[in-house]
Amino acid sequence: MLSNKFMHNTKFWKKFVGGLVGCTTAFCILSSSSNDKSSNWKNTSESESALQKFIHSDNKKRELSTTPINHDKKLNYPICQKVIIRRSFPRLLACTNYTTSLCEEDTFPLTALVSYPGSGNTWVRHLIEIATGIFTGSVYFDHTLYARGFLGEKEDWSSGRTIVQKLHVKYDSAQPFKRGILIIREPVAATRSFVDFMESGHTGWASPTTFNRKEWPSFLLHSTRDWLILAKSWIESPVDLLVIHYENLVSSTVKEVRKIVKFLSLDDSRMDSECFLKSVEGSFHRKPPVWKINSPPPPKARLIIDNGINYLNQLLLKYGKEQIPLDKYSCYRNSSEKCVGKNG
């Protein structure tokens, strides 16, 4: 568990997120000293300006292939020569015949599993692994995840031994990915969840005082801008992309995971078993906290965040991707009473 002195230490934040999207103003603002007047409530207008400028900017659009990709057709992957095997459902005695495997090099094409931090990437990895029986990978290395059974965590992410590779960075043409899965979650909820992780790890909760800091509105605005930049870069990229909305995954888990497995051109028959249905939650789901977090953005900031959500929704429509389930966004066009802390 990270103590508050680390949570509020600027150098720690810069080092931690430097490989993420750079030390963007969002991450730097919340970690700044409370005595730093450049990052307090007075600077919220600057945050608003930056987000609105991005939303309304005219960016050059990439030329995309118009040839549709048939995901009903299974790809001819090499046979997975199982190098490392573990039980998929170690806590269920009736499910010992199911295993999860790490395959030989170059078995699978590189597939990005990309999201803004706090959007459920680890949970989706768990769901993919129990649905397909193949380990997922990551461009990072998280000791906690590896110790809890994500054995692909330690593998070279570019080896082709894992079925997808986790990352939290915007698209770059230098990246070797030919396809990707983009997870989108409501930006306010994702930001709260990421702060929880930074302060208290995968299953802990941040202190309510963290969300009551005067820097919080500016942080949310800049965070929403980063959320937009990341999603926009992948939606406009030439990568074969599947968009998954976190809120739909929560309400219709099996349906959404089938979409993912189909996109990966793998067999989904394991999902019909009770073993899968009993294991969808995984080991890193946050339990309800003992306190209630009441940290809604102020009305003006909330309106600007709504504009950012609308902007992304129109972009999804333009590129033929599934649009945002706005009715499941608790802070979208809602009052402060409804826009409260739904972390996790």
C-alpha positions in Angstrom: 0.0 0.0 0.0 1.4 3.4 -1.0 1.5 6.0 1.8 0.2 9.5 1.3 3.8 10.8 1.2 4.3 8.8 -2.0 0.9 9.7 -3.3 1.7 13.4 -3.0 5.3 13.3 -4.0 5.8 14.9 -7.4 9.0 13.0 -8.3 7.4 9.7 -7.5 4.4 10.4 -9.8 6.6 11.7 -12.6 8.8 8.5 -12.5 5.8 6.2 -12.3 3.8 7.7 -15.2 6.7 8.8 -17.3 6.4 5.7 -19.4 2.6 5.9 -19.5 1.7 9.1 -21.4 4.5 11.2 -20.1 4.1 13.4 -17.0 1.0 15.0 -18.4 -0.6 17.9 -16.6 -3.2 15.6 -15.2 -0.9 13.4 -13.3 1.5 16.2 -12.3 -1.3 18.5 -11.0 -2.6 16.1 -8.4 0.9 15.3 -7.1 1.9 18.9 -6.8 2.4 20.6 -3.5 -0.7 22.2 -2.1 1.4 25.3 -1.8 2.0 25.4 -5.5 -0.5 28.0 -6.7 0.0 27.0 -10.3 -2.0 23.9 -9.7 -4.8 25.0 -7.4 -8.4 25.8 -8.1 -7.4 29.1 -9.7 -5.8 27.1 -12.5 -9.0 25.2 -13.4 -9.8 27.7 -16.1 -6.5 26.8 -17.8 -7.5 23.1 -17.6 -10.8 24.0 -19.1 -9.2 25.9 -22.0 -6.8 23.0 -22.8 -9.6 20.4 -22.9 -11.9 22.6 -25.0 -9.1 23.5 -27.4 -8.4 19.8 -28.0 -12.1 19.0 -28.5 -12.5 21.7 -31.1 -9.2 21.4 -32.8 -9.0 20.3 -36.4 -6.6 17.3 -36.5 -5.4 15.6 -39.7 -7.3 12.4 -40.1 -5.5 9.1 -41.0 -6.5 7.3 -44.2 -8.0 4.0 -43.2 -8.4 0.8 -45.2 -12.0 0.4 -46.3 -11.7 -3.3 -46.7 -13.9 -5.0 -44.0 -12.3 -7.7 -41.9 -14.2 -10.9 -41.5 -13.9 -12.0 -37.8 -16.1 -15.0 -38.4 -13.2 -16.6 -40.3 -10.8 -18.2 -37.9 -7.2 -17.3 -38.4 -4.7 -20.1 -39.1 -2.6 -19.8 -35.9 0.2 -22.2 -35.4 -0.7 -24.9 -33.0 -0.1 -23.7 -29.4 2.8 -25.8 -28.2 2.2 -25.4 -24.4 5.4 -24.3 -22.8 3.9 -23.3 -19.4 0.6 -24.7 -18.1 -1.4 -23.9 -15.0 -5.0 -24.7 -13.9 -7.5 -22.1 -15.1 -9.7 -22.5 -12.1 -7.5 -23.6 -9.2 -10.2 -23.0 -6.6 -12.9 -25.1 -8.3 -12.3 -28.8 -7.9 -14.7 -29.8 -10.6 -12.8 -27.7 -13.2 -9.3 -29.2 -13.0 -9.4 -30.3 -16.6 -9.2 -26.6 -17.8 -5.8 -25.2 -18.2 -4.2 -21.8 -19.2 -1.1 -22.0 -21.4 1.8 -20.0 -22.5 2.7 -20.8 -26.1 5.9 -20.9 -28.1 7.2 -17.8 -29.7 5.5 -16.3 -32.8 2.3 -18.2 -32.2 0.0 -15.2 -32.2 0.1 -11.8 -33.9 0.7 -8.8 -31.6 -2.6 -7.5 -30.3 -2.7 -4.4 -28.1 -5.1 -4.4 -25.1 -5.1 -0.7 -24.5 -7.0 1.5 -22.1 -6.7 4.6 -20.0 -5.5 3.6 -16.5 -8.4 2.5 -14.2 -10.5 1.2 -17.0 -10.5 -2.5 -16.2 -7.6 -3.7 -18.2 -6.5 -6.3 -15.6 -10.1 -7.6 -15.3 -10.4 -8.0 -19.1 -7.1 -9.9 -19.2 -8.5 -12.3 -16.6 -11.6 -12.8 -18.6 -9.7 -13.5 -21.8 -7.5 -16.0 -20.1 -10.3 -18.0 -18.6 -12.3 -17.8 -21.8 -9.5 -18.9 -24.1 -7.1 -20.8 -22.0 -4.2 -18.7 -23.2 -2.1 -16.3 -21.1 -2.1 -12.5 -21.8 1.0 -10.3 -21.7 2.0 -6.7 -20.8 4.5 -4.1 -21.9 5.0 -3.5 -18.2 5.9 -6.0 -15.4 3.7 -6.0 -12.3 5.0 -8.3 -9.6 1.6 -8.5 -7.9 -0.1 -9.7 -11.0 2.6 -12.3 -11.8 2.4 -13.6 -8.2 -1.4 -14.0 -8.5 -1.3 -16.1 -11.6 -0.8 -13.8 -14.6 2.2 -15.8 -15.8 2.4 -14.0 -19.1 3.3 -10.8 -17.2 7.0 -11.8 -17.2 7.2 -12.7 -20.8 8.7 -10.5 -23.6 5.5 -8.8 -24.8 6.7 -8.9 -28.4 7.4 -12.6 -28.5 4.0 -13.7 -29.8 3.6 -16.2 -26.9 0.6 -14.3 -25.4 -2.7 -13.6 -27.0 -2.9 -9.8 -26.1 -0.5 -7.3 -24.6 -1.6 -4.7 -22.1 -0.6 -1.1 -22.5 -1.7 2.4 -21.5 -0.1 4.6 -24.3 -1.5 6.3 -27.3 -1.1 4.8 -30.8 2.2 5.4 -32.6 3.0 4.2 -36.1 6.3 2.8 -34.8 4.4 0.3 -32.6 4.3 -3.3 -34.1 0.6 -3.9 -33.4 -1.7 -4.8 -36.3 -4.8 -5.1 -34.3 -6.0 -3.9 -30.9 -8.8 -3.9 -28.3 -9.6 -0.5 -26.8 -11.4 -0.5 -23.5 -13.3 2.7 -22.8 -14.6 3.7 -19.4 -16.3 6.8 -18.1 -13.4 9.2 -17.5 -14.4 10.4 -14.0 -14.8 6.8 -12.8 -11.6 5.7 -14.5 -9.6 8.6 -13.0 -10.9 7.8 -9.5 -10.0 4.1 -10.0 -6.5 5.0 -11.1 -6.0 7.2 -8.1 -7.2 4.3 -5.9 -4.5 2.1 -7.5 -1.8 4.7 -7.2 -2.5 5.2 -3.5 -3.5 1.7 -2.4 -2.8 -0.9 -5.1 -5.0 -3.2 -7.1 -7.7 -3.8 -4.5 -7.4 -0.9 -2.1 -9.1 2.5 -1.9 -7.6 6.0 -1.9 -8.4 8.2 1.1 -11.4 10.4 0.8 -9.2 13.4 1.6 -7.3 12.8 -1.7 -10.5 13.5 -3.7 -11.3 16.6 -1.6 -8.0 18.3 -2.5 -8.4 21.7 -4.2 -6.4 20.3 -7.2 -9.0 17.7 -8.0 -11.2 19.6 -10.5 -8.1 20.5 -12.6 -6.8 17.0 -12.4 -10.1 15.6 -13.7 -10.1 18.0 -16.6 -6.6 17.2 -17.7 -7.2 13.5 -17.1 -10.2 13.6 -19.4 -8.0 15.3 -22.0 -5.5 12.5 -21.7 -8.4 9.9 -21.9 -9.5 11.6 -25.1 -6.0 11.7 -26.7 -5.4 8.0 -26.0 -8.8 6.8 -27.3 -8.7 9.1 -30.3 -5.2 8.0 -31.4 -6.3 4.3 -31.5 -9.7 5.0 -33.1 -8.1 6.9 -35.9 -5.2 4.5 -36.3 -4.9 1.9 -39.2 -5.0 -0.9 -36.6 -7.9 -3.4 -36.8 -9.6 -2.3 -33.7 -12.4 -3.6 -31.4 -13.9 -1.2 -29.0 -15.2 -2.5 -25.7 -17.1 -0.4 -23.2 -16.4 -1.1 -19.6 -19.9 -0.4 -18.5 -21.3 -2.9 -21.0 -18.8 -5.4 -19.8 -20.1 -5.0 -16.3 -23.8 -5.4 -17.3 -23.4 -8.1 -20.0 -20.1 -9.8 -19.2 -20.6 -13.0 -21.2 -21.9 -11.2 -24.3 -18.9 -8.7 -24.4 -16.3 -11.4 -23.8 -17.7 -13.4 -26.7 -17.1 -10.3 -28.8 -13.5 -10.3 -27.7 -12.9 -14.0 -28.3 -14.5 -13.7 -31.8 -12.3 -10.8 -32.6 -9.3 -12.8 -31.6 -10.5 -15.6 -33.9 -10.5 -18.2 -31.0 -12.9 -20.8 -29.8 -15.4 -19.6 -27.2 -16.8 -23.0 -26.1 -15.1 -22.7 -22.6 -17.5 -19.9 -21.9 -20.5 -22.3 -21.8 -19.1 -24.0 -18.8 -20.1 -23.3 -15.2 -16.3 -23.0 -14.5 -16.2 -19.8 -16.5 -19.4 -18.4 -15.2 -18.3 -18.9 -11.6 -15.0 -17.2 -12.2 -15.8 -14.0 -14.0 -15.1 -11.6 -11.1 -11.4 -12.5 -10.8 -9.0 -11.7 -7.9 -8.6 -7.9 -8.3 -12.1 -6.6 -8.0 -12.4 -3.9 -5.3 -14.9 -4.6 -2.6 -17.2 -1.7 -1.5 -15.3 0.8 0.7 -16.4 1.5 4.3 -16.7 5.2 3.3 -18.6 7.1 0.6 -16.6 9.3 -1.7 -18.5 12.4 -2.6 -16.2 14.2 -5.1 -18.2 15.2 -8.1 -16.7 17.7 -10.5 -18.0 21.3 -10.1 -20.8 22.1 -12.6 -18.7 24.0 -15.1 -16.0 21.2 -15.2 -18.7 18.6 -15.5 -20.1 20.3 -18.6 -16.7 20.4 -20.2 -16.2 16.7 -19.5 -19.6 16.0 -21.0 -18.4 17.8 -24.2 -15.3 15.6 -24.3 -17.5 12.5 -24.0 -19.7 13.8 -26.8 -16.7 14.4 -28.9 -15.4 10.9 -28.5 -18.9 9.4 -29.1 -19.1 11.2 -32.5 -15.6 10.0 -33.3 -16.7 6.4 -32.6 -19.7 6.9 -34.9 -17.6 8.3 -37.7 -15.3 5.3 -37.7 -18.0 2.7 -37.4 -17.2 1.7 -33.8 -19.7 0.9 -31.0 -20.8 4.1 -29.4 -20.7 5.0 -25.7 -23.5 3.7 -23.5 -24.3 7.2 -22.2 -27.1 6.0 -20.0 -24.5 4.0 -18.0 -22.3 7.0 -17.4 -23.2 8.2 -13.8 -21.7 11.7 -14.2 -22.8 12.4 -17.8 -25.4 15.2 -17.7 -26.3 14.3 -14.1 -26.5 16.3 -11.0 -23.8 16.3 -8.3 -25.9 14.0 -6.2 -25.7 11.3 -8.9 -22.1 11.9 -9.8 -20.5 10.4 -6.7 -17.6 8.0 -6.1 -18.2 4.8 -8.1 -14.7 3.5 -8.0 -13.3 0.0 -8.5 
